[in-house]
Amino acid sequence: MNADDRRWSQDYHQSAGGYELAFSGVIFSLIGLWIDRKLGTIPWFTVGLAALGFFGAVANIYYRYTRDIDRDEAQARARQADR
């Protein structure tokens, strides 16, 4: 993989996090709204599932970020050890 491909891949993953953050809450809230309409419990499932979707996306972005940082640090240590 050349440097341009690697940079494109990194940019894609960074922008995907923003979409994931926005759309997961929306999708989960729509599912919650559907459940609320079926059960007559508006807004409990809508609010609960929207929060679950949002915080789940935040957790996913956080863990992906820390994994990438750990990988980059390990690569930097390996490069320094090779010198």
ABEGO torsion letter per residue (X at the ends): XBAAAAAAAAAAAAAAAAAAAAAAAAAAAAAAAAAAAAAGAOAAAAAAAAAAAAAAAAAAAAAAAAAAAAAAAAAAAAAAAAX
